[in-house]
Amino acid sequence: MPPSRKLVVGTLVVSGLSLLPLVYIVVRALGADAGLWSRLWTGQIPPLLSNTVALVITTVAFTGLLGVTLAWVVERTDLPGRDIWRWVLALPLAVPAYVAAISHIIIFRRGGLLNNTYTHLMALMGQSQPAPLPVPDIYSLGGATIIIGLCVFPYVYLPVAATLRGMSRTAEEAARIAGRSAWGVFREVTLPALAPAIAAGALLVAMYVLSDFGTVALLRYRTFTTAIFSQFAGQIDRAAASALSLVLIALTLPLLFGESRAAQRGRRFAGGSLWRPAQVRPHPRWRWLTFAAAALVAALSLGLPLAVLGGLTVQAIALPTEADRIWSVGNEGVWQHGMNSLLVAAIAATLATVAALLPGYLSVRYPHRLTTALLALTKAPYALPGLIVGLSFVMMLNQFAPIIYGTVTGLIVAFIFRLLPQSITTGETALRNAPARLEQAARVMGCNSQSAFRRVTLPIATPGIAASWTLVFITAMKELPTAILLRPPGFDTLPVRIWAAASESVYTQAAPPAFLLIVLTSATLALLYARGMMLAGWRSEVTD
């Protein structure tokens, strides 16, 4: 039975709209003057390319090592409190990397918390002018790698842990019977089964790094996103911003298609009918050492930002400085920014999730080369950094829809387009989990296609759709560059307020909105896990 005309038309509309920012930037970039391209290729692009690729490589390596190690420790050893660690190690996803960067800057900068504490201690010991304390340089490639990596390692940890949980021990036992050592079993049996999950997570990390703006800007590490923002906001050179955006898109799109290939390989490693759960091997000598390692990672990725920002929040409220009085941001202001973030994120995530059902349903129920290609094209803008989406909408709304430019409506529209490809990516699996034969049975019993979807498919897919909505909502809550570029005057979200204060080094005013943002996103993520939707949502995020 062919798809209905309404479904096809609706899918084409959604797909066309999702591609709009990508097409607009490409057209603007290709229309740039040849002299501009020459200046960029000889001046800016080579160092930007070097810095950006170096950050991608180091962060992927760091998160790969950290994520695989933690997944193995949690799933295959007798780690104390394994069930608790499973969700604690997922919570760093709720911490925006730019917020973590603020915490590290407060601690490690010159005249920061660590230096001041050291100076006071030396003074108590009678040394009025102690030697400078050697602290790590966070304004560097290494600093950016560690800070971003501590926030995004769950992209690797979660799919690898899920794969380890779902693996049967049959193949590993057969390898041991054949005489393989423990390392040989891991290298020849376990690692090939984990490879698709590792690859998918690593590619998501790479796409995150390429799209990151706030962290690298705060750490003064120049990448394509900071250069694009500088060209647009500082020099008002939209042609150069579009040209640099096109180069960044060219770097990012192959990662998106690589992630899709890795996901397809991952489905071929699904367990069979002889599945038996893997054994948890006790390691008495390493038990508490692994516990300490997991606790250290959780403390650095989640505990440190919460402690630093929570302390500064209390200080800003109880002991305001002169800068705090000048900014005049109290509890009411922070809560208003939080309500603005919740409003925009909830509306945009809901509309994006509903719109994403059309192309997802067409691809799942009517598999064909054309529908598969259409879905792939619709997912392509998932690789667009938020800065590029925001930039394209600044140009498009200013030119074609000035009536909503600089309004909350314009901001929500931009957020919907920012989230739509991710909604399609995360929502497809939810629909795939509803068997087509049940819907066909409902049609045989007299239901039309819309009634069968509403009464059969939707109830089965609802948990996965809810997980997808939650993950998209968290992305919207943390979104910084799109909000910076398109927010109307007087309508600040939490990320915008954090950025405005941190860029002026008024960290006591950056702390309250940052602390509230972490609390809101962590609570949402914990609720997702507590309701058993984390795995469904993560499979949607990583495998489809």
C-alpha positions as CSV (number, residue, x, y, z in Angstrom):
1,M,0.0,0.0,0.0
2,P,1.6,3.3,-1.0
3,P,2.0,6.2,1.5
4,S,-0.7,8.8,1.7
5,R,-0.3,12.0,-0.2
6,K,-0.5,14.0,3.1
7,L,2.4,12.0,4.5
8,V,4.6,12.5,1.5
9,V,3.9,16.2,1.2
10,G,4.4,16.7,5.0
11,T,7.7,14.9,4.8
12,L,8.9,16.9,1.9
13,V,8.0,20.1,3.7
14,V,9.8,19.1,6.9
15,S,12.8,17.9,5.0
16,G,13.0,21.0,2.9
17,L,12.7,23.2,5.9
18,S,15.4,21.3,7.8
19,L,17.8,21.8,4.9
20,L,17.1,25.5,4.6
21,P,19.9,26.8,6.9
22,L,22.4,24.5,5.2
23,V,21.4,25.5,1.7
24,Y,21.3,29.2,2.5
25,I,24.9,29.2,4.0
26,V,26.2,27.2,1.0
27,V,24.6,29.6,-1.5
28,R,26.0,32.7,0.4
29,A,29.5,31.1,0.7
30,L,29.7,30.1,-3.0
31,G,28.6,33.6,-4.0
32,A,31.5,35.2,-2.1
33,D,34.1,37.1,-4.0
34,A,37.1,35.0,-5.3
35,G,39.5,37.5,-3.6
36,L,37.8,36.9,-0.3
37,W,38.4,33.1,-0.7
38,S,42.0,33.7,-1.6
39,R,42.6,35.8,1.5
40,L,41.0,33.3,3.7
41,W,42.9,30.3,2.3
42,T,46.2,32.2,2.6
43,G,45.6,33.7,6.0
44,Q,42.9,32.4,8.3
45,I,41.9,28.9,7.2
46,P,45.3,27.0,7.6
47,P,45.8,27.9,11.3
48,L,42.1,27.4,12.0
49,L,42.1,24.0,10.4
50,S,45.2,23.0,12.3
51,N,43.8,24.1,15.7
52,T,40.4,22.6,15.0
53,V,41.6,19.2,13.8
54,A,44.1,19.0,16.7
55,L,41.3,19.6,19.2
56,V,39.1,17.0,17.5
57,I,41.9,14.3,17.6
58,T,43.0,14.9,21.2
59,T,39.4,15.1,22.5
60,V,38.3,11.9,20.7
61,A,41.3,10.1,22.0
62,F,40.8,11.3,25.6
63,T,37.1,10.5,25.6
64,G,37.6,7.2,23.9
65,L,40.0,6.0,26.5
66,L,37.9,7.4,29.4
67,G,34.6,6.2,28.1
68,V,35.7,2.6,27.3
69,T,37.6,2.2,30.5
70,L,34.7,3.4,32.7
71,A,32.2,1.3,30.8
72,W,34.3,-1.8,31.3
73,V,34.8,-1.0,35.0
74,V,31.1,-0.5,35.6
75,E,29.8,-3.4,33.5
76,R,32.5,-6.1,33.9
77,T,33.9,-5.6,37.4
78,D,32.5,-5.8,40.9
79,L,32.6,-2.0,41.3
80,P,30.9,-1.0,44.6
81,G,27.6,0.7,43.8
82,R,27.5,-0.3,40.1
83,D,23.8,0.7,39.6
84,I,24.5,4.1,41.0
85,W,27.6,4.7,38.9
86,R,25.6,3.8,35.7
87,W,23.6,7.0,36.0
88,V,26.1,9.2,37.8
89,L,28.6,8.8,34.9
90,A,25.8,9.8,32.5
91,L,25.1,13.1,34.3
92,P,28.1,15.0,32.9
93,L,26.1,15.3,29.7
94,A,23.9,17.8,31.6
95,V,26.9,20.1,32.1
96,P,27.6,22.4,29.2
97,A,31.3,22.5,28.4
98,Y,31.3,26.3,28.5
99,V,30.0,26.1,32.1
100,A,32.8,23.6,33.0
101,A,35.3,26.0,31.4
102,I,34.1,28.8,33.7
103,S,34.6,26.6,36.8
104,H,38.1,25.7,35.7
105,I,38.9,29.3,34.9
106,I,37.8,30.4,38.4
107,I,40.1,27.8,39.9
108,F,43.2,27.8,37.7
109,R,43.4,31.4,36.3
110,R,46.1,33.8,37.6
111,G,44.7,35.2,40.9
112,G,42.1,32.4,40.9
113,L,40.9,30.2,43.8
114,L,43.9,27.8,43.7
115,N,46.5,30.6,43.6
116,N,44.8,32.6,46.3
117,T,44.4,29.6,48.6
118,Y,48.1,28.8,48.1
119,T,49.2,32.4,48.9
120,H,47.1,32.5,52.1
121,L,48.5,29.2,53.3
122,M,52.1,30.4,52.6
123,A,51.3,33.6,54.5
124,L,50.2,31.6,57.5
125,M,53.5,29.8,57.4
126,G,55.4,33.0,57.4
127,Q,56.2,33.4,53.7
128,S,54.8,36.7,52.5
129,Q,56.1,36.3,48.9
130,P,56.1,32.6,48.1
131,A,57.3,31.2,44.8
132,P,54.5,31.1,42.1
133,L,52.4,28.0,42.3
134,P,52.8,25.9,39.2
135,V,49.3,25.4,37.8
136,P,48.2,23.8,34.5
137,D,47.7,26.2,31.6
138,I,44.0,25.8,30.8
139,Y,44.3,28.4,28.0
140,S,45.7,25.8,25.7
141,L,45.0,22.7,23.5
142,G,45.4,20.5,26.6
143,G,43.1,22.6,28.7
144,A,40.4,22.6,26.1
145,T,40.7,18.9,25.5
146,I,40.4,17.9,29.2
147,I,37.5,20.3,29.9
148,I,35.4,19.4,26.8
149,G,36.3,15.7,27.3
150,L,35.1,15.6,30.9
151,C,31.7,16.8,29.7
152,V,31.2,14.6,26.6
153,F,32.9,11.3,27.5
154,P,29.3,9.9,28.1
155,Y,28.9,9.9,24.3
156,V,31.3,7.0,24.3
157,Y,30.6,5.6,27.8
158,L,26.9,5.1,27.3
159,P,26.8,3.1,24.0
160,V,29.8,1.0,25.0
161,A,28.2,0.2,28.4
162,A,25.0,-0.7,26.7
163,T,26.8,-3.0,24.3
164,L,28.7,-4.7,27.1
165,R,25.4,-5.2,29.0
166,G,23.8,-6.7,25.9
167,M,26.7,-9.0,24.9
168,S,26.4,-12.7,25.3
169,R,29.3,-14.5,27.1
170,T,29.1,-17.4,24.7
171,A,31.7,-16.2,22.3
172,E,34.1,-15.1,25.1
173,E,33.8,-18.5,26.8
174,A,34.5,-20.2,23.5
175,A,37.7,-18.1,23.0
176,R,38.9,-19.0,26.5
177,I,38.2,-22.7,25.9
178,A,40.3,-22.3,22.7
179,G,43.2,-21.2,24.9
180,R,43.1,-17.4,24.5
181,S,44.3,-15.3,27.4
182,A,42.1,-12.6,29.0
183,W,43.8,-10.0,26.8
184,G,43.4,-12.2,23.8
185,V,39.7,-12.6,24.4
186,F,39.3,-8.8,24.7
187,R,41.3,-8.1,21.6
188,E,39.8,-10.8,19.3
189,V,36.2,-11.1,20.6
190,T,35.1,-8.2,22.8
191,L,36.8,-5.2,21.1
192,P,35.4,-6.1,17.6
193,A,31.9,-6.2,19.1
194,L,32.5,-2.8,20.9
195,A,34.0,-1.2,17.8
196,P,30.7,0.1,16.3
197,A,29.6,1.7,19.6
198,I,33.1,3.2,20.1
199,A,33.1,4.6,16.6
200,A,29.6,6.0,16.9
201,G,30.3,7.7,20.2
202,A,33.7,9.0,19.0
203,L,32.1,10.6,15.9
204,L,29.5,12.3,18.1
205,V,32.3,13.7,20.2
206,A,34.0,14.9,17.1
207,M,30.9,16.7,15.9
208,Y,30.4,18.2,19.3
209,V,34.0,19.6,19.3
210,L,33.6,21.0,15.8
211,S,30.3,22.8,16.9
212,D,31.6,24.1,20.3
213,F,31.8,27.8,20.6
214,G,31.5,28.9,24.2
215,T,34.3,26.7,25.6
216,V,37.0,27.6,23.1
217,A,36.0,31.2,23.2
218,L,36.4,31.4,27.0
219,L,39.7,29.5,26.8
220,R,40.9,31.8,24.0
221,Y,41.6,28.8,21.7
222,R,40.9,29.9,18.2
223,T,38.8,27.5,16.1
224,F,36.4,27.9,13.2
225,T,33.5,28.7,15.4
226,T,35.3,31.6,17.2
227,A,36.5,32.9,13.8
228,I,33.0,32.8,12.3
229,F,31.6,34.6,15.3
230,S,34.4,37.2,15.1
231,Q,33.7,37.8,11.4
232,F,30.0,38.2,12.0
233,A,29.8,40.0,15.3
234,G,33.1,41.9,15.3
235,Q,33.9,42.8,11.7
236,I,30.3,42.5,10.3
237,D,31.7,40.5,7.3
238,R,28.9,38.1,6.6
239,A,30.5,36.8,3.3
240,A,33.6,35.8,5.2
241,A,31.5,34.2,8.0
242,S,29.6,32.2,5.4
243,A,32.8,31.1,3.7
244,L,34.3,29.9,6.9
245,S,31.0,28.2,7.8
246,L,31.2,26.3,4.5
247,V,34.6,25.0,5.4
248,L,33.4,23.9,8.8
249,I,30.4,22.2,7.2
250,A,32.8,20.3,4.9
251,L,34.6,19.0,7.9
252,T,31.5,18.0,9.8
253,L,29.3,16.3,7.2
254,P,31.6,13.3,6.7
255,L,31.4,12.7,10.4
256,L,27.7,12.5,10.3
257,F,27.7,9.9,7.5
258,G,30.4,8.0,9.3
259,E,28.3,7.9,12.4
260,S,25.4,6.5,10.4
261,R,27.7,3.8,8.9
262,A,29.0,2.9,12.4
263,A,25.4,2.6,13.6
264,Q,24.5,0.2,10.8
265,R,27.5,-2.0,11.7
266,G,26.4,-1.9,15.3
267,R,23.0,-3.5,14.4
268,R,24.8,-6.4,12.9
269,F,26.3,-7.3,16.3
270,A,22.9,-7.8,17.9
271,G,22.6,-10.8,20.2
272,G,21.1,-14.0,19.0
273,S,19.0,-16.7,20.4
274,L,21.8,-18.2,22.5
275,W,22.3,-15.0,24.4
276,R,23.6,-15.4,28.0
277,P,24.5,-12.4,30.2
278,A,28.2,-11.7,30.7
279,Q,29.8,-12.6,34.0
280,V,31.0,-10.0,36.4
281,R,34.5,-10.9,37.4
282,P,35.5,-10.0,41.0
283,H,38.8,-8.1,41.3
284,P,39.5,-7.8,45.1
285,R,42.9,-6.1,44.6
286,W,41.5,-3.5,42.2
287,R,38.0,-3.1,43.5
288,W,38.5,0.1,45.6
289,L,41.1,1.5,43.1
290,T,38.5,1.4,40.3
291,F,36.0,3.0,42.7
292,A,38.4,5.8,43.4
293,A,39.0,6.3,39.7
294,A,35.3,6.5,38.9
295,A,34.8,8.9,41.9
296,L,37.6,11.1,40.6
297,V,36.0,11.4,37.1
298,A,32.6,12.1,38.6
299,A,34.1,14.7,40.9
300,L,36.0,16.5,38.1
301,S,33.2,16.4,35.6
302,L,30.1,17.0,37.8
303,G,31.2,17.7,41.4
304,L,33.7,20.4,40.7
305,P,31.4,22.6,38.6
306,L,28.6,22.2,41.1
307,A,30.8,23.0,44.1
308,V,32.5,26.0,42.5
309,L,29.4,27.5,41.0
310,G,27.3,26.7,44.1
311,G,29.8,28.5,46.3
312,L,29.9,31.5,44.1
313,T,26.2,31.6,43.9
314,V,25.9,31.8,47.7
315,Q,28.6,34.5,47.7
316,A,26.8,36.6,45.1
317,I,23.6,36.5,47.1
318,A,25.0,36.8,50.6
319,L,28.1,39.0,50.0
320,P,27.6,40.9,46.8
321,T,30.6,42.8,45.4
322,E,30.5,46.2,43.8
323,A,30.4,44.5,40.4
324,D,27.4,42.5,41.5
325,R,25.6,45.7,42.5
326,I,26.4,47.2,39.1
327,W,25.0,44.2,37.3
328,S,22.1,44.2,39.8
329,V,21.1,40.6,39.1
330,G,19.4,39.0,42.0
331,N,17.3,35.9,42.5
332,E,14.4,37.3,40.5
333,G,16.6,37.9,37.5
334,V,18.1,34.4,37.5
335,W,14.7,32.8,37.9
336,Q,13.4,34.9,35.0
337,H,16.2,33.7,32.8
338,G,15.5,30.2,33.8
339,M,11.8,30.6,32.9
340,N,12.9,32.0,29.5
341,S,15.1,29.0,28.9
342,L,12.4,26.5,29.9
343,L,9.8,28.3,27.7
344,V,11.9,28.4,24.6
345,A,13.4,24.9,25.0
346,A,10.0,23.2,25.8
347,I,8.1,24.8,22.8
348,A,11.0,24.2,20.4
349,A,11.6,20.6,21.5
350,T,7.9,19.8,21.3
351,L,7.3,21.2,17.8
352,A,10.6,19.7,16.5
353,T,9.6,16.3,17.9
354,V,6.2,16.4,16.3
355,A,7.5,17.5,13.0
356,A,10.2,14.8,13.0
357,L,7.6,12.1,13.2
358,L,6.7,12.6,9.5
359,P,10.0,11.7,7.8
360,G,10.8,9.1,10.4
361,Y,7.4,7.3,9.9
362,L,7.8,7.4,6.1
363,S,11.3,5.9,6.2
364,V,10.3,3.2,8.7
365,R,7.0,2.1,7.2
366,Y,7.8,2.5,3.5
367,P,11.5,1.5,3.2
368,H,12.9,2.4,-0.2
369,R,16.0,3.9,-1.6
370,L,14.2,7.2,-2.1
371,T,12.8,7.4,1.4
372,T,16.2,6.4,2.9
373,A,18.0,9.1,0.8
374,L,15.4,11.6,1.8
375,L,15.9,10.8,5.5
376,A,19.7,11.0,5.1
377,L,19.3,14.5,3.6
378,T,17.0,15.5,6.3
379,K,19.5,14.4,9.0
380,A,22.4,16.2,7.2
381,P,21.9,19.5,9.0
382,Y,22.5,17.6,12.3
383,A,26.1,18.3,11.6
384,L,25.6,22.0,11.5
385,P,27.0,23.8,14.6
386,G,24.5,26.0,16.4
387,L,26.5,29.0,15.5
388,I,26.0,28.4,11.8
389,V,22.2,27.8,12.3
390,G,22.0,31.0,14.2
391,L,24.0,32.9,11.6
392,S,21.9,31.6,8.7
393,F,18.7,32.6,10.5
394,V,20.0,36.1,11.3
395,M,20.5,36.5,7.6
396,M,17.3,34.8,6.4
397,L,14.9,36.5,8.9
398,N,16.5,39.9,8.4
399,Q,16.0,39.5,4.6
400,F,12.8,37.5,4.2
401,A,10.9,37.8,7.5
402,P,11.9,41.0,9.2
403,I,8.6,41.1,11.1
404,I,9.7,38.3,13.4
405,Y,13.4,39.2,13.4
406,G,14.5,40.1,16.9
407,T,11.4,38.6,18.6
408,V,10.8,35.5,20.8
409,T,9.0,33.9,17.8
410,G,12.1,34.3,15.7
411,L,14.2,32.8,18.4
412,I,11.8,29.8,18.8
413,V,11.8,29.2,15.0
414,A,15.6,29.2,14.9
415,F,15.6,26.7,17.8
416,I,13.2,24.4,16.0
417,F,15.4,24.3,13.0
418,R,18.4,23.8,15.2
419,L,16.7,20.8,16.9
420,L,14.8,19.3,14.0
421,P,17.6,17.1,12.6
422,Q,18.4,15.8,16.0
423,S,14.7,15.1,16.6
424,I,14.6,13.1,13.4
425,T,17.8,11.2,14.4
426,T,16.6,10.4,17.9
427,G,12.9,9.7,17.0
428,E,13.4,7.2,14.2
429,T,14.2,4.3,16.5
430,A,11.2,4.9,18.6
431,L,9.0,4.4,15.5
432,R,11.1,1.4,14.5
433,N,10.3,-0.3,17.8
434,A,6.6,-0.4,16.9
435,P,6.0,-3.5,14.7
436,A,4.4,-2.8,11.3
437,R,2.3,-6.0,11.5
438,L,0.3,-4.5,14.5
439,E,-0.6,-1.5,12.4
440,Q,-1.5,-3.7,9.5
441,A,-3.8,-5.7,11.7
442,A,-5.6,-2.5,12.9
443,R,-6.2,-1.6,9.2
444,V,-7.6,-5.0,8.5
445,M,-10.0,-4.5,11.4
446,G,-11.3,-1.3,9.8
447,C,-9.0,1.5,11.1
448,N,-7.7,4.0,8.6
449,S,-4.0,4.8,8.5
450,Q,-4.3,7.8,10.9
451,S,-6.4,5.9,13.4
452,A,-4.0,2.9,13.3
453,F,-1.1,5.2,14.0
454,R,-2.8,6.9,16.8
455,R,-4.2,3.8,18.5
456,V,-1.4,1.3,17.8
457,T,1.9,2.8,16.8
458,L,1.9,5.9,19.0
459,P,1.3,4.1,22.4
460,I,4.2,1.7,21.6
461,A,6.6,4.4,20.5
462,T,5.7,6.9,23.2
463,P,8.6,5.9,25.6
464,G,11.1,6.3,22.9
465,I,9.6,9.6,21.7
466,A,9.5,10.9,25.3
467,A,13.2,10.0,25.6
468,S,13.9,11.7,22.3
469,W,12.1,14.8,23.4
470,T,14.0,14.9,26.7
471,L,17.4,14.7,25.0
472,V,16.4,17.4,22.5
473,F,15.1,19.5,25.3
474,I,18.4,19.3,27.2
475,T,20.2,20.3,24.0
476,A,17.9,23.4,23.7
477,M,18.5,24.3,27.3
478,K,22.3,24.3,26.8
479,E,22.2,26.0,23.4
480,L,24.4,29.2,23.4
481,P,25.3,30.6,20.0
482,T,21.8,30.4,18.5
483,A,20.4,32.2,21.5
484,I,23.2,34.9,21.5
485,L,22.6,35.8,17.8
486,L,18.8,35.7,17.8
487,R,17.5,36.6,21.3
488,P,15.3,39.8,21.4
489,P,16.4,42.7,23.6
490,G,15.6,42.0,27.3
491,F,14.9,38.3,26.7
492,D,18.0,36.5,28.1
493,T,18.2,32.8,28.5
494,L,20.4,31.1,31.1
495,P,23.2,30.4,28.5
496,V,23.1,34.0,27.3
497,R,23.4,35.4,30.8
498,I,26.2,33.0,31.6
499,W,28.1,34.1,28.5
500,A,27.5,37.8,29.1
501,A,28.9,37.7,32.6
502,A,31.7,35.3,32.0
503,S,33.0,37.2,28.9
504,E,33.3,40.3,31.2
505,S,35.0,38.1,33.9
506,V,32.2,38.8,36.4
507,Y,32.1,35.2,37.6
508,T,29.9,35.8,40.6
509,Q,27.2,36.8,38.2
510,A,27.9,33.9,35.8
511,A,27.7,31.4,38.6
512,P,24.0,31.6,39.6
513,P,22.6,31.0,36.1
514,A,25.2,28.4,35.4
515,F,24.4,26.6,38.7
516,L,20.7,26.7,37.9
517,L,21.3,25.4,34.4
518,I,23.2,22.4,35.6
519,V,20.5,21.7,38.2
520,L,17.7,21.8,35.7
521,T,19.4,19.7,33.0
522,S,20.7,17.2,35.6
523,A,17.3,16.8,37.0
524,T,15.8,16.2,33.6
525,L,18.5,13.7,32.7
526,A,18.1,11.9,36.0
527,L,14.4,11.7,35.5
528,L,15.0,10.2,32.0
529,Y,17.2,7.5,33.5
530,A,14.9,6.8,36.5
531,R,12.0,6.1,34.1
532,G,14.1,3.6,32.2
533,M,14.2,5.7,29.0
534,M,17.9,6.4,28.9
535,L,18.8,3.3,26.9
536,A,15.9,3.9,24.4
537,G,16.9,7.5,24.0
538,W,20.6,6.8,23.8
539,R,20.0,4.1,21.1
540,S,18.0,6.7,19.2
541,E,20.8,9.3,19.7
542,V,23.7,7.0,18.7
543,T,22.4,4.3,16.4
544,D,19.9,6.0,14.1
